[in-house]
Amino acid sequence: MAHFAEIDENNIVIRVLVVHDSEENVWPVYPFTGTWVQTSYNNNIRKNFAGIGFYYDPVRDAFVPPKPYPSWTLDETTCKWKPPTPSPKDGKYYWDEQAMSWVIFP
């Protein structure tokens, strides 16, 4: 199966469709109009599997997820957002943007 993301005029993903392999070479076809970019469920192309609200960066040729917090930065290699400090590995934590630190779930 092939997957295609429809992007709007701002390169934001508005939907993702699955296309049978036999139709992949003729996609997109009527009745689908708009701008469509192929995405890969296993991240073989365009860095990340597209999701609604993702940004398609035509320069990087990658789908970038929405930025979760203002302090996070984009990893240019993976096109995923990274926190200022790595998450601890010894439990379940959430990012507290105001404190700029990881907090363990109660």
Biopython code that builds the backbone (N, CA, C, O; Angstrom):
import numpy as np
from Bio.PDB.StructureBuilder import StructureBuilder

atoms = [
    (1, "MET", "N", (0.829, -1.180, 0.000)),
    (1, "MET", "CA", (0.000, 0.000, 0.000)),
    (1, "MET", "C", (0.877, 1.248, 0.000)),
    (1, "MET", "O", (1.935, 1.286, 0.627)),
    (2, "ALA", "N", (0.420, 2.241, -0.702)),
    (2, "ALA", "CA", (1.107, 3.532, -0.734)),
    (2, "ALA", "C", (0.270, 4.541, 0.041)),
    (2, "ALA", "O", (-0.949, 4.403, 0.142)),
    (3, "HIS", "N", (0.920, 5.535, 0.577)),
    (3, "HIS", "CA", (0.246, 6.568, 1.357)),
    (3, "HIS", "C", (0.569, 7.928, 0.758)),
    (3, "HIS", "O", (1.710, 8.200, 0.384)),
    (4, "PHE", "N", (-0.446, 8.778, 0.673)),
    (4, "PHE", "CA", (-0.289, 10.118, 0.124)),
    (4, "PHE", "C", (-0.917, 11.132, 1.062)),
    (4, "PHE", "O", (-1.992, 10.908, 1.619)),
    (5, "ALA", "N", (-0.223, 12.255, 1.225)),
    (5, "ALA", "CA", (-0.718, 13.337, 2.075)),
    (5, "ALA", "C", (-1.148, 14.493, 1.186)),
    (5, "ALA", "O", (-0.424, 14.895, 0.275)),
    (6, "GLU", "N", (-2.324, 15.017, 1.459)),
    (6, "GLU", "CA", (-2.767, 16.233, 0.771)),
    (6, "GLU", "C", (-2.306, 17.412, 1.601)),
    (6, "GLU", "O", (-2.516, 17.456, 2.813)),
    (7, "ILE", "N", (-1.667, 18.378, 0.929)),
    (7, "ILE", "CA", (-1.200, 19.565, 1.635)),
    (7, "ILE", "C", (-1.927, 20.798, 1.112)),
    (7, "ILE", "O", (-2.293, 20.874, -0.061)),
    (8, "ASP", "N", (-2.128, 21.760, 2.006)),
    (8, "ASP", "CA", (-2.809, 22.992, 1.609)),
    (8, "ASP", "C", (-1.803, 24.001, 1.062)),
    (8, "ASP", "O", (-0.637, 23.668, 0.849)),
    (9, "GLU", "N", (-2.252, 25.226, 0.836)),
    (9, "GLU", "CA", (-1.394, 26.249, 0.236)),
    (9, "GLU", "C", (-0.237, 26.669, 1.138)),
    (9, "GLU", "O", (0.709, 27.308, 0.677)),
    (10, "ASN", "N", (-0.308, 26.312, 2.423)),
    (10, "ASN", "CA", (0.776, 26.608, 3.370)),
    (10, "ASN", "C", (1.641, 25.380, 3.662)),
    (10, "ASN", "O", (2.465, 25.400, 4.577)),
    (11, "ASN", "N", (1.452, 24.319, 2.886)),
    (11, "ASN", "CA", (2.184, 23.050, 3.042)),
    (11, "ASN", "C", (1.846, 22.313, 4.338)),
    (11, "ASN", "O", (2.668, 21.560, 4.861)),
    (12, "ILE", "N", (0.643, 22.529, 4.850)),
    (12, "ILE", "CA", (0.174, 21.819, 6.035)),
    (12, "ILE", "C", (-0.667, 20.626, 5.571)),
    (12, "ILE", "O", (-1.526, 20.759, 4.699)),
    (13, "VAL", "N", (-0.406, 19.464, 6.167)),
    (13, "VAL", "CA", (-1.138, 18.250, 5.802)),
    (13, "VAL", "C", (-2.577, 18.360, 6.290)),
    (13, "VAL", "O", (-2.837, 18.635, 7.461)),
    (14, "ILE", "N", (-3.510, 18.138, 5.355)),
    (14, "ILE", "CA", (-4.926, 18.199, 5.725)),
    (14, "ILE", "C", (-5.602, 16.821, 5.713)),
    (14, "ILE", "O", (-6.670, 16.641, 6.298)),
    (15, "ARG", "N", (-4.971, 15.856, 5.044)),
    (15, "ARG", "CA", (-5.451, 14.473, 5.129)),
    (15, "ARG", "C", (-4.414, 13.539, 4.525)),
    (15, "ARG", "O", (-3.562, 13.947, 3.737)),
    (16, "VAL", "N", (-4.513, 12.260, 4.923)),
    (16, "VAL", "CA", (-3.620, 11.226, 4.420)),
    (16, "VAL", "C", (-4.487, 10.066, 3.963)),
    (16, "VAL", "O", (-5.381, 9.619, 4.681)),
    (17, "LEU", "N", (-4.209, 9.585, 2.753)),
    (17, "LEU", "CA", (-4.986, 8.475, 2.200)),
    (17, "LEU", "C", (-4.077, 7.298, 1.854)),
    (17, "LEU", "O", (-2.893, 7.458, 1.558)),
    (18, "VAL", "N", (-4.676, 6.122, 1.902)),
    (18, "VAL", "CA", (-3.991, 4.903, 1.505)),
    (18, "VAL", "C", (-4.433, 4.556, 0.092)),
    (18, "VAL", "O", (-5.621, 4.614, -0.227)),
    (19, "VAL", "N", (-3.474, 4.195, -0.752)),
    (19, "VAL", "CA", (-3.754, 3.844, -2.136)),
    (19, "VAL", "C", (-3.229, 2.439, -2.382)),
    (19, "VAL", "O", (-2.099, 2.116, -2.015)),
    (20, "HIS", "N", (-4.043, 1.618, -2.999)),
    (20, "HIS", "CA", (-3.622, 0.262, -3.314)),
    (20, "HIS", "C", (-2.429, 0.309, -4.268)),
    (20, "HIS", "O", (-2.355, 1.183, -5.131)),
    (21, "ASP", "N", (-1.510, -0.620, -4.112)),
    (21, "ASP", "CA", (-0.291, -0.646, -4.931)),
    (21, "ASP", "C", (-0.578, -0.616, -6.425)),
    (21, "ASP", "O", (0.186, -0.031, -7.192)),
    (22, "SER", "N", (-1.655, -1.233, -6.836)),
    (22, "SER", "CA", (-1.968, -1.271, -8.270)),
    (22, "SER", "C", (-2.359, 0.109, -8.807)),
    (22, "SER", "O", (-2.339, 0.324, -10.019)),
    (23, "GLU", "N", (-2.711, 1.035, -7.931)),
    (23, "GLU", "CA", (-3.118, 2.376, -8.346)),
    (23, "GLU", "C", (-2.062, 3.439, -8.053)),
    (23, "GLU", "O", (-2.264, 4.615, -8.356)),
    (24, "GLU", "N", (-0.928, 3.028, -7.462)),
    (24, "GLU", "CA", (0.081, 3.987, -7.033)),
    (24, "GLU", "C", (0.627, 4.821, -8.186)),
    (24, "GLU", "O", (0.864, 6.017, -8.014)),
    (25, "ASN", "N", (0.833, 4.218, -9.357)),
    (25, "ASN", "CA", (1.425, 4.938, -10.486)),
    (25, "ASN", "C", (0.470, 5.911, -11.163)),
    (25, "ASN", "O", (0.911, 6.779, -11.916)),
    (26, "VAL", "N", (-0.817, 5.784, -10.912)),
    (26, "VAL", "CA", (-1.781, 6.697, -11.523)),
    (26, "VAL", "C", (-2.336, 7.685, -10.509)),
    (26, "VAL", "O", (-3.240, 8.457, -10.829)),
    (27, "TRP", "N", (-1.817, 7.672, -9.316)),
    (27, "TRP", "CA", (-2.288, 8.551, -8.253)),
    (27, "TRP", "C", (-1.659, 9.919, -8.396)),
    (27, "TRP", "O", (-0.513, 9.962, -8.844)),
    (28, "PRO", "N", (-2.272, 11.036, -8.070)),
    (28, "PRO", "CA", (-3.701, 11.117, -7.770)),
    (28, "PRO", "C", (-4.534, 11.202, -9.045)),
    (28, "PRO", "O", (-4.093, 11.737, -10.062)),
    (29, "VAL", "N", (-5.704, 10.681, -8.968)),
    (29, "VAL", "CA", (-6.626, 10.694, -10.107)),
    (29, "VAL", "C", (-7.955, 11.276, -9.667)),
    (29, "VAL", "O", (-8.235, 11.399, -8.474)),
    (30, "TYR", "N", (-8.756, 11.626, -10.631)),
    (30, "TYR", "CA", (-10.089, 12.121, -10.345)),
    (30, "TYR", "C", (-10.786, 11.154, -9.411)),
    (30, "TYR", "O", (-10.651, 9.948, -9.618)),
    (31, "PRO", "N", (-11.512, 11.583, -8.411)),
    (31, "PRO", "CA", (-11.990, 12.934, -8.146)),
    (31, "PRO", "C", (-11.078, 13.743, -7.227)),
    (31, "PRO", "O", (-11.496, 14.778, -6.709)),
    (32, "PHE", "N", (-9.847, 13.295, -7.016)),
    (32, "PHE", "CA", (-8.958, 13.980, -6.084)),
    (32, "PHE", "C", (-8.167, 15.074, -6.793)),
    (32, "PHE", "O", (-7.429, 14.811, -7.742)),
    (33, "THR", "N", (-8.334, 16.280, -6.324)),
    (33, "THR", "CA", (-7.565, 17.409, -6.830)),
    (33, "THR", "C", (-6.703, 17.914, -5.682)),
    (33, "THR", "O", (-6.740, 17.352, -4.588)),
    (34, "GLY", "N", (-5.943, 18.944, -5.911)),
    (34, "GLY", "CA", (-5.108, 19.489, -4.853)),
    (34, "GLY", "C", (-3.670, 19.037, -5.012)),
    (34, "GLY", "O", (-3.286, 18.492, -6.047)),
    (35, "THR", "N", (-2.887, 19.266, -3.987)),
    (35, "THR", "CA", (-1.479, 18.902, -3.999)),
    (35, "THR", "C", (-1.271, 17.700, -3.091)),
    (35, "THR", "O", (-1.636, 17.719, -1.916)),
    (36, "TRP", "N", (-0.682, 16.662, -3.653)),
    (36, "TRP", "CA", (-0.466, 15.413, -2.933)),
    (36, "TRP", "C", (1.014, 15.069, -2.934)),
    (36, "TRP", "O", (1.699, 15.218, -3.946)),
    (37, "VAL", "N", (1.501, 14.605, -1.782)),
    (37, "VAL", "CA", (2.896, 14.208, -1.635)),
    (37, "VAL", "C", (2.913, 12.821, -1.006)),
    (37, "VAL", "O", (2.232, 12.574, -0.011)),
    (38, "GLN", "N", (3.690, 11.923, -1.591)),
    (38, "GLN", "CA", (3.749, 10.568, -1.042)),
    (38, "GLN", "C", (4.470, 10.578, 0.299)),
    (38, "GLN", "O", (5.440, 11.311, 0.493)),
    (39, "THR", "N", (3.987, 9.761, 1.209)),
    (39, "THR", "CA", (4.600, 9.591, 2.516)),
    (39, "THR", "C", (4.818, 8.109, 2.756)),
    (39, "THR", "O", (4.212, 7.274, 2.085)),
    (40, "SER", "N", (5.664, 7.781, 3.692)),
    (40, "SER", "CA", (6.014, 6.383, 3.929)),
    (40, "SER", "C", (5.703, 5.996, 5.362)),
    (40, "SER", "O", (6.170, 6.629, 6.310)),
    (41, "TYR", "N", (4.904, 4.943, 5.505)),
    (41, "TYR", "CA", (4.516, 4.472, 6.833)),
    (41, "TYR", "C", (5.727, 4.033, 7.640)),
    (41, "TYR", "O", (5.733, 4.165, 8.864)),
    (42, "ASN", "N", (6.758, 3.510, 6.970)),
    (42, "ASN", "CA", (7.968, 3.078, 7.683)),
    (42, "ASN", "C", (9.099, 4.102, 7.567)),
    (42, "ASN", "O", (10.263, 3.775, 7.799)),
    (43, "ASN", "N", (8.757, 5.335, 7.211)),
    (43, "ASN", "CA", (9.694, 6.463, 7.167)),
    (43, "ASN", "C", (10.837, 6.277, 6.166)),
    (43, "ASN", "O", (11.933, 6.796, 6.377)),
    (44, "ASN", "N", (10.592, 5.545, 5.087)),
    (44, "ASN", "CA", (11.621, 5.363, 4.060)),
    (44, "ASN", "C", (11.844, 6.624, 3.238)),
    (44, "ASN", "O", (12.932, 6.843, 2.706)),
    (45, "ILE", "N", (10.820, 7.441, 3.138)),
    (45, "ILE", "CA", (10.947, 8.692, 2.393)),
    (45, "ILE", "C", (10.383, 9.822, 3.234)),
    (45, "ILE", "O", (9.476, 9.617, 4.041)),
    (46, "ARG", "N", (10.924, 11.013, 3.042)),
    (46, "ARG", "CA", (10.428, 12.247, 3.659)),
    (46, "ARG", "C", (10.446, 12.203, 5.184)),
    (46, "ARG", "O", (9.596, 12.803, 5.842)),
    (47, "LYS", "N", (11.415, 11.494, 5.731)),
    (47, "LYS", "CA", (11.758, 11.471, 7.169)),
    (47, "LYS", "C", (10.685, 10.907, 8.097)),
    (47, "LYS", "O", (10.969, 10.005, 8.885)),
    (48, "ASN", "N", (9.456, 11.425, 8.017)),
    (48, "ASN", "CA", (8.398, 11.035, 8.949)),
    (48, "ASN", "C", (7.106, 10.742, 8.192)),
    (48, "ASN", "O", (6.830, 11.339, 7.151)),
    (49, "PHE", "N", (6.326, 9.820, 8.732)),
    (49, "PHE", "CA", (5.011, 9.561, 8.167)),
    (49, "PHE", "C", (4.140, 10.788, 8.410)),
    (49, "PHE", "O", (4.039, 11.270, 9.538)),
    (50, "ALA", "N", (3.521, 11.281, 7.369)),
    (50, "ALA", "CA", (2.707, 12.494, 7.474)),
    (50, "ALA", "C", (1.481, 12.263, 8.347)),
    (50, "ALA", "O", (0.894, 11.180, 8.353)),
    (51, "GLY", "N", (1.118, 13.281, 9.065)),
    (51, "GLY", "CA", (-0.094, 13.279, 9.864)),
    (51, "GLY", "C", (-0.796, 14.617, 9.695)),
    (51, "GLY", "O", (-0.174, 15.601, 9.294)),
    (52, "ILE", "N", (-2.065, 14.658, 9.993)),
    (52, "ILE", "CA", (-2.808, 15.911, 9.896)),
    (52, "ILE", "C", (-2.131, 16.946, 10.798)),
    (52, "ILE", "O", (-1.841, 16.682, 11.965)),
    (53, "GLY", "N", (-1.890, 18.120, 10.233)),
    (53, "GLY", "CA", (-1.242, 19.184, 10.970)),
    (53, "GLY", "C", (0.269, 19.231, 10.790)),
    (53, "GLY", "O", (0.907, 20.202, 11.196)),
    (54, "PHE", "N", (0.853, 18.198, 10.189)),
    (54, "PHE", "CA", (2.284, 18.216, 9.911)),
    (54, "PHE", "C", (2.572, 19.240, 8.827)),
    (54, "PHE", "O", (1.689, 19.599, 8.048)),
    (55, "TYR", "N", (3.801, 19.704, 8.783)),
    (55, "TYR", "CA", (4.250, 20.643, 7.760)),
    (55, "TYR", "C", (5.121, 19.893, 6.765)),
    (55, "TYR", "O", (6.041, 19.174, 7.155)),
    (56, "TYR", "N", (4.830, 20.063, 5.475)),
    (56, "TYR", "CA", (5.706, 19.500, 4.456)),
    (56, "TYR", "C", (6.732, 20.562, 4.094)),
    (56, "TYR", "O", (6.381, 21.620, 3.571)),
    (57, "ASP", "N", (7.995, 20.281, 4.371)),
    (57, "ASP", "CA", (9.086, 21.205, 4.066)),
    (57, "ASP", "C", (9.677, 20.805, 2.718)),
    (57, "ASP", "O", (10.385, 19.802, 2.633)),
    (58, "PRO", "N", (9.400, 21.569, 1.663)),
    (58, "PRO", "CA", (9.884, 21.191, 0.341)),
    (58, "PRO", "C", (11.406, 21.307, 0.199)),
    (58, "PRO", "O", (11.996, 20.629, -0.642)),
    (59, "VAL", "N", (12.041, 22.146, 1.000)),
    (59, "VAL", "CA", (13.505, 22.265, 0.935)),
    (59, "VAL", "C", (14.157, 21.002, 1.503)),
    (59, "VAL", "O", (15.092, 20.463, 0.910)),
    (60, "ARG", "N", (13.671, 20.542, 2.628)),
    (60, "ARG", "CA", (14.197, 19.315, 3.248)),
    (60, "ARG", "C", (13.578, 18.064, 2.633)),
    (60, "ARG", "O", (14.072, 16.956, 2.839)),
    (61, "ASP", "N", (12.489, 18.246, 1.872)),
    (61, "ASP", "CA", (11.694, 17.141, 1.344)),
    (61, "ASP", "C", (11.313, 16.196, 2.480)),
    (61, "ASP", "O", (11.545, 14.989, 2.419)),
    (62, "ALA", "N", (10.720, 16.790, 3.520)),
    (62, "ALA", "CA", (10.391, 16.036, 4.726)),
    (62, "ALA", "C", (9.099, 16.540, 5.349)),
    (62, "ALA", "O", (8.734, 17.708, 5.216)),
    (63, "PHE", "N", (8.413, 15.623, 6.038)),
    (63, "PHE", "CA", (7.252, 15.989, 6.843)),
    (63, "PHE", "C", (7.735, 16.250, 8.264)),
    (63, "PHE", "O", (8.439, 15.430, 8.854)),
    (64, "VAL", "N", (7.349, 17.394, 8.802)),
    (64, "VAL", "CA", (7.767, 17.813, 10.139)),
    (64, "VAL", "C", (6.532, 17.888, 11.020)),
    (64, "VAL", "O", (5.570, 18.577, 10.680)),
    (65, "PRO", "N", (6.548, 17.175, 12.170)),
    (65, "PRO", "CA", (5.388, 17.251, 13.057)),
    (65, "PRO", "C", (5.246, 18.637, 13.671)),
    (65, "PRO", "O", (6.202, 19.412, 13.669)),
    (66, "PRO", "N", (4.069, 18.960, 14.197)),
    (66, "PRO", "CA", (3.900, 20.252, 14.863)),
    (66, "PRO", "C", (4.871, 20.377, 16.043)),
    (66, "PRO", "O", (5.150, 19.397, 16.734)),
    (67, "LYS", "N", (5.370, 21.574, 16.259)),
    (67, "LYS", "CA", (6.307, 21.823, 17.356)),
    (67, "LYS", "C", (5.554, 21.718, 18.675)),
    (67, "LYS", "O", (4.583, 22.445, 18.884)),
    (68, "PRO", "N", (5.985, 20.819, 19.581)),
    (68, "PRO", "CA", (5.223, 20.623, 20.811)),
    (68, "PRO", "C", (5.388, 21.735, 21.840)),
    (68, "PRO", "O", (4.449, 22.043, 22.574)),
    (69, "TYR", "N", (6.580, 22.341, 21.899)),
    (69, "TYR", "CA", (6.856, 23.394, 22.875)),
    (69, "TYR", "C", (7.781, 24.428, 22.251)),
    (69, "TYR", "O", (8.605, 24.080, 21.405)),
    (70, "PRO", "N", (7.663, 25.694, 22.649)),
    (70, "PRO", "CA", (8.511, 26.739, 22.074)),
    (70, "PRO", "C", (10.012, 26.509, 22.268)),
    (70, "PRO", "O", (10.810, 26.932, 21.431)),
    (71, "SER", "N", (10.400, 25.853, 23.345)),
    (71, "SER", "CA", (11.827, 25.679, 23.639)),
    (71, "SER", "C", (12.481, 24.534, 22.854)),
    (71, "SER", "O", (13.706, 24.421, 22.842)),
    (72, "TRP", "N", (11.695, 23.703, 22.213)),
    (72, "TRP", "CA", (12.252, 22.548, 21.510)),
    (72, "TRP", "C", (12.818, 22.988, 20.170)),
    (72, "TRP", "O", (12.353, 23.958, 19.571)),
    (73, "THR", "N", (13.827, 22.264, 19.710)),
    (73, "THR", "CA", (14.493, 22.593, 18.450)),
    (73, "THR", "C", (14.371, 21.430, 17.474)),
    (73, "THR", "O", (14.204, 20.275, 17.867)),
    (74, "LEU", "N", (14.459, 21.763, 16.212)),
    (74, "LEU", "CA", (14.321, 20.746, 15.175)),
    (74, "LEU", "C", (15.648, 20.039, 14.945)),
    (74, "LEU", "O", (16.676, 20.678, 14.717)),
    (75, "ASP", "N", (15.613, 18.716, 15.009)),
    (75, "ASP", "CA", (16.777, 17.904, 14.655)),
    (75, "ASP", "C", (16.807, 17.835, 13.135)),
    (75, "ASP", "O", (15.913, 17.245, 12.528)),
    (76, "GLU", "N", (17.802, 18.419, 12.522)),
    (76, "GLU", "CA", (17.880, 18.498, 11.062)),
    (76, "GLU", "C", (18.015, 17.129, 10.402)),
    (76, "GLU", "O", (17.634, 16.966, 9.243)),
    (77, "THR", "N", (18.547, 16.153, 11.117)),
    (77, "THR", "CA", (18.732, 14.825, 10.554)),
    (77, "THR", "C", (17.426, 14.044, 10.497)),
    (77, "THR", "O", (17.118, 13.403, 9.493)),
    (78, "THR", "N", (16.661, 14.106, 11.587)),
    (78, "THR", "CA", (15.425, 13.319, 11.671)),
    (78, "THR", "C", (14.169, 14.129, 11.364)),
    (78, "THR", "O", (13.110, 13.559, 11.100)),
    (79, "CYS", "N", (14.285, 15.448, 11.399)),
    (79, "CYS", "CA", (13.138, 16.355, 11.273)),
    (79, "CYS", "C", (12.095, 16.088, 12.355)),
    (79, "CYS", "O", (10.889, 16.162, 12.116)),
    (80, "LYS", "N", (12.590, 15.777, 13.549)),
    (80, "LYS", "CA", (11.748, 15.635, 14.738)),
    (80, "LYS", "C", (12.201, 16.675, 15.755)),
    (80, "LYS", "O", (13.346, 17.128, 15.729)),
    (81, "TRP", "N", (11.295, 17.047, 16.645)),
    (81, "TRP", "CA", (11.584, 18.063, 17.642)),
    (81, "TRP", "C", (12.291, 17.453, 18.843)),
    (81, "TRP", "O", (11.932, 16.371, 19.309)),
    (82, "LYS", "N", (13.302, 18.164, 19.336)),
    (82, "LYS", "CA", (14.080, 17.696, 20.479)),
    (82, "LYS", "C", (13.957, 18.683, 21.632)),
    (82, "LYS", "O", (14.000, 19.896, 21.425)),
    (83, "PRO", "N", (13.803, 18.158, 22.853)),
    (83, "PRO", "CA", (13.730, 19.037, 24.022)),
    (83, "PRO", "C", (15.121, 19.593, 24.352)),
    (83, "PRO", "O", (16.130, 19.066, 23.882)),
    (84, "PRO", "N", (15.170, 20.655, 25.159)),
    (84, "PRO", "CA", (16.459, 21.217, 25.551)),
    (84, "PRO", "C", (17.344, 20.223, 26.311)),
    (84, "PRO", "O", (18.570, 20.276, 26.217)),
    (85, "THR", "N", (16.709, 19.318, 27.064)),
    (85, "THR", "CA", (17.437, 18.251, 27.752)),
    (85, "THR", "C", (16.745, 16.928, 27.465)),
    (85, "THR", "O", (15.517, 16.875, 27.393)),
    (86, "PRO", "N", (17.518, 15.857, 27.300)),
    (86, "PRO", "CA", (16.898, 14.552, 27.009)),
    (86, "PRO", "C", (15.992, 14.090, 28.146)),
    (86, "PRO", "O", (16.208, 14.421, 29.312)),
    (87, "SER", "N", (14.990, 13.329, 27.780)),
    (87, "SER", "CA", (14.073, 12.769, 28.767)),
    (87, "SER", "C", (14.791, 11.716, 29.612)),
    (87, "SER", "O", (15.555, 10.914, 29.075)),
    (88, "PRO", "N", (14.556, 11.706, 30.932)),
    (88, "PRO", "CA", (15.128, 10.647, 31.765)),
    (88, "PRO", "C", (14.596, 9.282, 31.333)),
    (88, "PRO", "O", (13.482, 9.171, 30.821)),
    (89, "LYS", "N", (15.390, 8.269, 31.540)),
    (89, "LYS", "CA", (15.022, 6.919, 31.097)),
    (89, "LYS", "C", (14.423, 6.064, 32.222)),
    (89, "LYS", "O", (13.986, 4.940, 31.973)),
    (90, "ASP", "N", (14.400, 6.575, 33.438)),
    (90, "ASP", "CA", (14.019, 5.760, 34.590)),
    (90, "ASP", "C", (12.593, 6.027, 35.090)),
    (90, "ASP", "O", (12.376, 6.141, 36.296)),
    (91, "GLY", "N", (11.655, 6.124, 34.207)),
    (91, "GLY", "CA", (10.276, 6.340, 34.614)),
    (91, "GLY", "C", (9.498, 7.076, 33.541)),
    (91, "GLY", "O", (9.972, 7.251, 32.418)),
    (92, "LYS", "N", (8.305, 7.501, 33.897)),
    (92, "LYS", "CA", (7.456, 8.233, 32.962)),
    (92, "LYS", "C", (7.460, 9.705, 33.344)),
    (92, "LYS", "O", (7.115, 10.087, 34.463)),
    (93, "TYR", "N", (7.864, 10.516, 32.374)),
    (93, "TYR", "CA", (7.999, 11.939, 32.600)),
    (93, "TYR", "C", (7.201, 12.715, 31.558)),
    (93, "TYR", "O", (6.876, 12.206, 30.486)),
    (94, "TYR", "N", (6.898, 13.960, 31.907)),
    (94, "TYR", "CA", (6.330, 14.888, 30.937)),
    (94, "TYR", "C", (7.151, 16.168, 30.981)),
    (94, "TYR", "O", (7.788, 16.480, 31.987)),
    (95, "TRP", "N", (7.126, 16.897, 29.881)),
    (95, "TRP", "CA", (7.886, 18.131, 29.786)),
    (95, "TRP", "C", (7.086, 19.281, 30.373)),
    (95, "TRP", "O", (5.934, 19.494, 29.994)),
    (96, "ASP", "N", (7.686, 20.023, 31.296)),
    (96, "ASP", "CA", (7.082, 21.213, 31.877)),
    (96, "ASP", "C", (7.769, 22.414, 31.242)),
    (96, "ASP", "O", (8.899, 22.749, 31.599)),
    (97, "GLU", "N", (7.092, 23.058, 30.306)),
    (97, "GLU", "CA", (7.688, 24.164, 29.557)),
    (97, "GLU", "C", (8.017, 25.346, 30.457)),
    (97, "GLU", "O", (9.035, 26.009, 30.260)),
    (98, "GLN", "N", (7.173, 25.615, 31.436)),
    (98, "GLN", "CA", (7.415, 26.755, 32.317)),
    (98, "GLN", "C", (8.670, 26.543, 33.162)),
    (98, "GLN", "O", (9.467, 27.464, 33.343)),
    (99, "ALA", "N", (8.840, 25.327, 33.676)),
    (99, "ALA", "CA", (10.018, 25.014, 34.490)),
    (99, "ALA", "C", (11.224, 24.636, 33.627)),
    (99, "ALA", "O", (12.351, 24.558, 34.117)),
    (100, "MET", "N", (10.975, 24.404, 32.344)),
    (100, "MET", "CA", (12.019, 23.985, 31.407)),
    (100, "MET", "C", (12.736, 22.718, 31.890)),
    (100, "MET", "O", (13.962, 22.617, 31.856)),
    (101, "SER", "N", (11.908, 21.746, 32.345)),
    (101, "SER", "CA", (12.497, 20.506, 32.835)),
    (101, "SER", "C", (11.472, 19.372, 32.735)),
    (101, "SER", "O", (10.279, 19.591, 32.530)),
    (102, "TRP", "N", (11.997, 18.143, 32.890)),
    (102, "TRP", "CA", (11.151, 16.967, 32.889)),
    (102, "TRP", "C", (10.607, 16.751, 34.309)),
    (102, "TRP", "O", (11.326, 16.919, 35.294)),
    (103, "VAL", "N", (9.332, 16.377, 34.393)),
    (103, "VAL", "CA", (8.674, 16.131, 35.669)),
    (103, "VAL", "C", (8.108, 14.730, 35.622)),
    (103, "VAL", "O", (7.481, 14.330, 34.641)),
    (104, "ILE", "N", (8.337, 13.977, 36.707)),
    (104, "ILE", "CA", (7.824, 12.610, 36.748)),
    (104, "ILE", "C", (6.308, 12.629, 36.960)),
    (104, "ILE", "O", (5.783, 13.443, 37.720)),
    (105, "PHE", "N", (5.612, 11.707, 36.265)),
    (105, "PHE", "CA", (4.164, 11.601, 36.460)),
    (105, "PHE", "C", (3.880, 11.187, 37.895)),
    (105, "PHE", "O", (4.576, 10.336, 38.450)),
    (106, "PRO", "N", (2.857, 11.789, 38.499)),
    (106, "PRO", "CA", (2.524, 11.419, 39.894)),
    (106, "PRO", "C", (1.961, 10.016, 39.976)),
    (106, "PRO", "O", (1.630, 9.545, 41.064)),
]
sb = StructureBuilder()
sb.init_structure("model")
sb.init_model(0)
sb.init_chain("A")
sb.init_seg("    ")
for serial, (resi, resn, name, xyz) in enumerate(atoms, 1):
    if name == "N":
        sb.init_residue(resn, " ", resi, " ")
    sb.init_atom(name, np.array(xyz, "f"), 0.0, 1.0, " ", f" {name:<3s}", serial, name[0])
structure = sb.get_structure()
